[in-house]
Amino acid sequence: MKFESNIGDYLKENEIKPSFQRIKVFEYLVDKMNHPTVDMIYKELVNDIPTLSKTTIYNTLKLFVEHKIVSVVNIEDNETRYDADVSNHGHFKCSKCGKLYDFNYENSNLSIKNLQNFKIEKTHLYLNGICVNCMD
């Protein structure tokens, strides 16, 4: 995901007050694109922001999700990750190294049975397996 505007301005455009912590958390999400957990974000940012707490990160991510600039990725029940790419795409998790990969797909190509009269508003596609780097 390429981010072309100033993060502070982007947050303001999405009706979020751009505090230093919020800017740093969103910057991390955009720069790393690693679908981080709260712990991953905390470990990366706490040295630069000694007053940072996990509660601040949880609250910041909750606010970002509410304003639809970040999405929640739940591939496994015990692990919540976050993604700044809110476009329609799927996620593949390697069962060996644990890395998440984005992939694109078309909703129109999905063959969904038994929901003929339903209106699908959002799709989450999660796949698990072994990535090409772990196949050797």
Backbone bond lengths (Angstrom), bond angles and torsions (degrees), N, CA, C in turn:
res aa  C-N    CA-C-N  psi(-1)  N-CA   C-N-CA  omega(-1)  CA-C   N-CA-C  phi
1 M - - - 1.456 - - 1.524 108.43 -
2 K 1.293 115.15 126.41 1.453 119.92 178.59 1.528 107.93 -98.96
3 F 1.324 116.25 127.84 1.461 121.09 -178.66 1.507 108.17 -106.91
4 E 1.343 116.25 117.36 1.453 119.42 -170.14 1.522 115.33 -101.81
5 S 1.312 118.89 -13.52 1.465 118.63 -178.43 1.527 110.17 -109.41
6 N 1.300 115.16 169.92 1.456 121.58 175.71 1.526 108.54 -65.46
7 I 1.324 117.81 133.20 1.464 120.92 -175.90 1.519 111.60 -62.16
8 G 1.326 117.55 -41.27 1.463 119.96 177.37 1.517 111.90 -58.79
9 D 1.330 116.29 -43.72 1.470 120.72 177.91 1.522 110.94 -65.40
10 Y 1.338 116.42 -40.44 1.465 120.80 179.23 1.529 110.91 -61.29
11 L 1.330 116.49 -43.21 1.461 119.73 177.73 1.523 110.66 -62.33
12 K 1.328 116.97 -44.38 1.473 120.64 177.96 1.527 111.22 -59.91
13 E 1.333 116.63 -42.96 1.469 121.24 178.54 1.524 111.38 -59.24
14 N 1.320 116.09 -27.77 1.464 121.55 179.96 1.528 112.10 -101.07
15 E 1.342 115.42 20.11 1.468 123.59 174.28 1.525 113.07 61.67
16 I 1.339 115.50 38.92 1.462 122.23 177.04 1.522 107.77 -121.31
17 K 1.332 116.35 126.75 1.461 120.38 177.50 1.530 108.42 -66.41
18 P 1.331 117.16 123.85 1.471 120.33 -174.26 1.526 113.86 -83.17
19 S 1.319 117.05 75.40 1.467 120.06 175.64 1.527 109.15 -70.93
20 F 1.303 116.75 163.47 1.463 121.92 179.93 1.531 111.06 -56.83
21 Q 1.352 116.91 -46.18 1.468 120.59 -179.31 1.526 111.54 -63.68
22 R 1.334 117.14 -42.44 1.465 120.29 -179.91 1.521 110.95 -63.67
23 I 1.318 116.24 -42.32 1.467 120.03 178.46 1.523 109.91 -61.81
24 K 1.318 118.10 -44.80 1.464 121.75 -178.58 1.534 111.94 -65.42
25 V 1.342 116.93 -40.36 1.468 119.74 179.12 1.530 109.70 -65.49
26 F 1.328 117.33 -46.02 1.466 119.37 -179.50 1.528 110.66 -66.56
27 E 1.309 117.01 -39.51 1.464 121.79 176.85 1.528 110.36 -58.36
28 Y 1.330 116.63 -42.88 1.463 121.03 177.83 1.531 110.17 -60.40
29 L 1.333 116.52 -47.14 1.462 120.29 -178.85 1.528 111.91 -59.58
30 V 1.318 116.05 -42.12 1.462 121.28 -177.63 1.527 111.44 -73.51
31 D 1.319 117.05 -42.22 1.465 120.98 -176.88 1.524 112.67 -72.07
32 K 1.324 117.32 -42.69 1.466 120.82 -173.90 1.523 112.62 -83.77
33 M 1.314 117.28 -38.61 1.471 122.39 -177.34 1.533 111.56 47.87
34 N 1.336 116.55 40.38 1.459 121.58 -176.66 1.524 112.95 -107.25
35 H 1.333 117.45 13.60 1.455 122.04 179.35 1.535 110.08 50.57
36 P 1.325 117.20 59.74 1.460 120.20 -170.87 1.525 113.99 -75.57
37 T 1.317 113.83 159.63 1.457 122.06 167.94 1.532 106.96 -90.01
38 V 1.325 116.93 171.46 1.457 120.65 175.59 1.525 110.12 -59.86
39 D 1.321 117.13 -41.62 1.472 120.82 179.47 1.524 112.05 -60.61
40 M 1.322 117.20 -40.71 1.465 120.55 179.90 1.528 110.60 -63.58
41 I 1.318 116.40 -43.42 1.469 120.51 179.19 1.524 109.97 -64.31
42 Y 1.330 115.78 -45.48 1.470 120.58 -178.78 1.530 110.87 -59.14
43 K 1.325 117.03 -49.52 1.471 120.85 -178.51 1.525 111.89 -60.49
44 E 1.304 116.79 -35.37 1.466 120.87 -178.68 1.528 112.40 -74.57
45 L 1.341 117.57 -36.39 1.464 120.90 -171.71 1.527 115.19 -99.21
46 V 1.316 119.38 -18.31 1.463 121.11 -172.15 1.534 112.85 -63.55
47 N 1.321 117.95 -30.17 1.467 119.33 178.60 1.526 111.64 -67.88
48 D 1.329 116.67 -36.19 1.466 121.34 178.72 1.530 112.06 -81.65
49 I 1.344 116.35 -27.23 1.465 121.20 -178.89 1.534 107.74 -128.23
50 P 1.326 118.33 82.56 1.470 121.53 -175.26 1.530 114.22 -59.61
51 T 1.333 117.88 -24.27 1.466 120.27 -179.73 1.531 112.29 -85.76
52 L 1.315 117.88 -0.73 1.456 122.41 -178.35 1.521 110.89 -67.13
53 S 1.329 116.21 139.10 1.463 121.03 175.57 1.522 109.38 -124.52
54 K 1.317 115.70 159.87 1.463 119.77 176.94 1.524 110.43 -64.33
55 T 1.321 116.71 -32.24 1.467 120.47 177.21 1.525 110.49 -60.94
56 T 1.325 116.80 -42.49 1.470 120.90 177.78 1.523 110.10 -60.90
57 I 1.318 116.72 -41.71 1.465 120.29 179.82 1.525 110.18 -65.95
58 Y 1.346 117.54 -46.11 1.470 120.89 177.31 1.531 110.53 -56.38
59 N 1.327 116.69 -48.26 1.470 120.92 -178.30 1.523 111.67 -64.90
60 T 1.316 116.54 -38.94 1.463 121.19 178.63 1.523 110.65 -64.43
61 L 1.317 116.77 -47.00 1.458 120.47 179.94 1.524 111.16 -65.02
62 K 1.325 116.89 -38.51 1.469 120.56 176.92 1.527 110.19 -60.03
63 L 1.325 116.56 -43.81 1.464 121.94 178.22 1.533 110.45 -62.91
64 F 1.325 117.49 -43.94 1.463 121.57 178.99 1.527 111.06 -61.84
65 V 1.327 116.73 -40.96 1.467 120.82 179.14 1.529 109.84 -66.29
66 E 1.336 117.19 -43.79 1.467 120.96 179.19 1.521 111.67 -59.82
67 H 1.338 116.90 -34.03 1.464 121.53 -179.36 1.536 112.13 -92.37
68 K 1.328 115.09 6.68 1.461 123.22 173.57 1.535 114.47 60.92
69 I 1.340 116.56 32.71 1.469 119.57 174.68 1.531 110.97 -104.76
70 V 1.326 115.97 -4.76 1.462 123.12 176.48 1.527 106.53 -142.20
71 S 1.323 116.01 144.65 1.464 119.15 175.64 1.529 109.99 -116.50
72 V 1.313 114.47 155.66 1.464 122.03 178.35 1.521 107.99 -91.16
73 V 1.316 116.01 136.34 1.457 121.89 177.33 1.527 106.99 -117.78
74 N 1.328 116.35 112.15 1.469 122.14 178.50 1.519 109.00 -118.76
75 I 1.313 116.57 90.40 1.458 119.62 177.91 1.523 109.56 -87.25
76 E 1.311 116.26 -35.42 1.459 121.29 177.65 1.519 108.41 -122.62
77 D 1.322 116.82 148.70 1.463 121.49 -175.01 1.522 113.92 -58.95
78 N 1.306 117.66 -33.12 1.467 120.30 -174.07 1.520 113.65 -94.88
79 E 1.339 117.59 11.42 1.461 119.20 -174.75 1.532 110.58 -141.38
80 T 1.326 115.58 118.00 1.453 121.03 176.14 1.524 108.52 -108.22
81 R 1.318 115.44 126.37 1.461 121.48 178.87 1.524 108.66 -121.87
82 Y 1.319 116.07 166.45 1.459 121.02 -174.79 1.518 110.56 -129.58
83 D 1.329 115.27 146.44 1.457 121.43 -175.61 1.530 109.49 -135.39
84 A 1.330 116.37 124.94 1.470 120.56 177.81 1.523 111.56 -81.69
85 D 1.310 117.76 -9.77 1.465 121.53 175.44 1.527 107.21 -89.11
86 V 1.325 116.22 102.41 1.464 120.64 -176.62 1.530 112.06 -95.62
87 S 1.333 116.86 9.78 1.464 119.94 175.75 1.530 109.12 -70.04
88 N 1.322 116.06 165.50 1.454 121.06 179.27 1.530 109.15 -73.07
89 H 1.319 116.64 110.18 1.459 121.88 177.00 1.521 108.95 -156.57
90 G 1.317 115.96 164.82 1.456 121.18 179.92 1.515 111.50 -105.99
91 H 1.329 114.63 172.96 1.461 121.43 179.56 1.526 109.89 -130.51
92 F 1.323 115.28 137.27 1.453 123.65 175.79 1.517 107.54 -117.31
93 K 1.333 117.29 127.43 1.465 120.81 177.52 1.518 109.60 -112.21
94 C 1.339 113.97 125.98 1.453 119.97 177.45 1.531 109.52 -75.74
95 S 1.313 116.44 127.57 1.468 120.61 -178.55 1.528 112.13 -76.82
96 K 1.329 118.02 -11.45 1.470 120.75 177.89 1.529 111.63 -93.21
97 C 1.344 117.55 -56.25 1.474 119.93 -174.98 1.532 112.87 -95.32
98 G 1.320 117.80 -14.71 1.460 121.40 177.92 1.516 114.96 82.04
99 K 1.325 117.80 0.22 1.469 120.82 -178.34 1.525 110.59 -72.49
100 L 1.349 115.03 144.23 1.457 121.20 175.15 1.518 109.60 -101.08
101 Y 1.315 115.89 137.68 1.459 122.74 177.65 1.517 108.88 -121.15
102 D 1.330 116.31 139.35 1.459 121.66 172.86 1.522 108.90 -84.47
103 F 1.330 116.40 148.04 1.463 120.74 169.31 1.520 108.36 -146.09
104 N 1.314 115.31 152.85 1.460 121.29 -179.72 1.517 110.06 -96.85
105 Y 1.304 116.08 149.84 1.456 122.88 174.94 1.523 108.10 -154.65
106 E 1.307 115.00 162.23 1.462 121.32 178.61 1.526 109.07 -106.78
107 N 1.332 116.16 126.53 1.466 119.80 176.54 1.522 111.18 -57.52
108 S 1.331 116.67 -34.96 1.465 119.93 -177.12 1.530 112.25 -66.70
109 N 1.333 117.81 -19.79 1.461 121.27 179.61 1.528 113.10 -88.05
110 L 1.332 117.27 -8.80 1.456 120.31 179.98 1.525 110.05 -76.90
111 S 1.285 116.42 133.31 1.459 121.19 177.24 1.525 107.69 -98.26
112 I 1.332 115.77 103.17 1.454 121.04 -177.15 1.524 108.69 -112.61
113 K 1.304 115.79 122.18 1.459 120.60 -177.83 1.530 110.20 -104.50
114 N 1.300 117.24 157.13 1.464 125.87 175.64 1.527 114.49 72.98
115 L 1.310 118.68 11.61 1.470 121.50 177.08 1.530 110.52 -128.63
116 Q 1.323 117.77 35.09 1.460 121.86 -173.40 1.529 113.49 -56.68
117 N 1.305 119.46 -37.66 1.463 122.06 -176.09 1.527 113.14 -101.29
118 F 1.319 117.02 15.76 1.454 121.99 -179.17 1.525 109.66 -97.33
119 K 1.313 116.09 151.02 1.466 121.60 173.41 1.528 107.37 -104.92
120 I 1.305 117.09 112.59 1.465 122.29 179.62 1.519 107.97 -85.99
121 E 1.326 116.54 120.83 1.467 121.10 -177.91 1.520 113.35 -101.29
122 K 1.326 116.55 -25.63 1.457 119.88 -178.37 1.519 108.50 -149.79
123 T 1.320 115.39 142.43 1.459 121.20 179.96 1.515 109.35 -125.59
124 H 1.321 116.79 134.54 1.463 122.66 172.29 1.524 106.04 -119.70
125 L 1.312 116.45 121.37 1.454 120.23 179.58 1.522 108.23 -118.97
126 Y 1.336 115.84 114.62 1.456 122.80 -178.53 1.518 108.68 -120.22
127 L 1.306 115.63 130.33 1.453 121.30 177.63 1.522 109.04 -124.15
128 N 1.311 116.17 145.22 1.464 122.10 176.44 1.520 108.25 -122.23
129 G 1.318 116.28 149.41 1.449 121.69 178.14 1.509 110.09 170.63
130 I 1.318 116.47 -151.40 1.458 121.17 -179.27 1.536 107.90 -118.20
131 C 1.336 115.32 126.92 1.468 120.31 -177.94 1.531 110.44 -74.35
132 V 1.313 114.64 165.44 1.464 121.22 -177.08 1.534 110.92 -61.86
133 N 1.338 118.55 -31.80 1.466 120.97 -179.28 1.526 112.29 -71.24
134 C 1.324 117.99 -25.47 1.469 121.68 -178.13 1.521 112.81 -97.55
135 M 1.304 118.30 -1.67 1.469 121.88 -177.07 1.517 113.40 -70.49
136 D 1.319 118.44 -22.16 1.475 121.07 -175.69 1.500 112.99 -70.20
